[in-house]
Amino acid sequence: EVQLVESGGGLVKPGGSLRLSCVASDFTFNNYNMIWVRQAPGKGLEWVSSISSGSTYIFYADSVKGRFTISRDNAKNSVYLQMNSLRADDTAVYYCAREYAGWRQGPHTWFDPWGQGTLVTVSS
Amino acid sequence: DIQMTQSPSSLSASVGDRVTITCRASQRISTSLNWYQQRPGKAPKLLIYAASGLQSGVPSRFSGSGSGTDFTLTISSLQPEDFATYYCQQSYNTPGSFGPGTKLDVK
């Protein structure tokens, strides 16, 4: 079964750091771009960052640029999110997802599957 | 960045009802629009890709349509497991922004 499992969430003080991990199974990991999406308590989904299959192309949301770093290790089927200078408004469930590239009357991408999420709480 | 809006933000309906949710993009995005379902406490799940493609394993009562800036998700006959929050997401460019969500609950 194609699966993603996140870990690394927890409680951290403002200004602190945390590293999230996401391990993939049952698909050829190095063929796919990967993304991180977060969801603050009671709020909607926010795209955070993406990394291409070979780590050549990396993008960040303006809200995390300069503080978060996405990376991947294709040998370990893993993608990471290093989060520094954390703030209270970074409190959220963080999901990793695969960016699937397919064809329907032209090339398109979508996010599938998603991991179960890991909760990051930034509080003193 | 492309901004996504959804309407309504919430919707009350009954089992068996036909429901339509609308999503609008701030610029033309062709058919680069996906729909996700999220049940409470769970991860989002892909329902519809490329505006109208039904993801494998998703019941046929779900359908999507639209192109350009205006899109719809329709549930033809609501089932108890369909009460959830629905998000649209554009994949025309990065960042792949999401709509604010439509919460569908029991009338």
Interface residues (C-beta under 8 A of the other chain):
Chain A: I35 V37 G44 L45 E46 W47 S50 F59 A61 Y95 G102 R104 Q105 G106 H108 T109 W110 F111 D112 P113 W114 G115 Q116 G117
Chain B: S30 T31 S32 N34 Y36 Q38 K42 A43 P44 K45 L46 Y49 A50 S52 G53 Q55 Y87 Q89 S91 T94 P95 G96 S97 F98 G99 P100 G101
